[in-house]
């Protein structure tokens, strides 16, 4: 696939990508906050740098899958996932856990999310993940449709009760 604005390639993230990934991560935080401001914290001016620093700390971890969609040197999306063992609090055996998938709004509807999701699933399963799990905001119906097309099924519902409601 050619590397131009219309045909991004998916590749492992690098430290050099972090300045472009930070704003995408902040956009993810902002979008979740907009969906449910009581549940999700807001993005701040430092969110891009802080999130990029966290993701940068994951580079080189053998259990991490951190991919970008690169369109001619412009990062138009990314995924962050990890291989995890037994999680007794989630009652879940070993799995690949997709933590983030983000596509720049200007590039949505062009198959970028599909490319990233497919590559991430391939990476996780090729490393031995017997299943891939993810969480999605209850009101994020577009993401849920994409995930369902890849064979994901609902398995848990998070419920939140704020203390001030007591």
Buried (B, 14 or more C-beta within 10 A) or exposed (E): EEEEEEBBBBEEBEEEBBEBBBBBBBBBBBBBBEEEEEEBEEBEEEBBBBBBEEBBEBBEEEBBBBBBBBBEEBBBBBBBBBBBEEEEEEEBEBBBBBBBBBBBEEBEEBBBBEBBBEBBBEBBEEEEBEBBBBEBBBEBEEBBEBBEEEEBEEEEEEEEEEEEEE
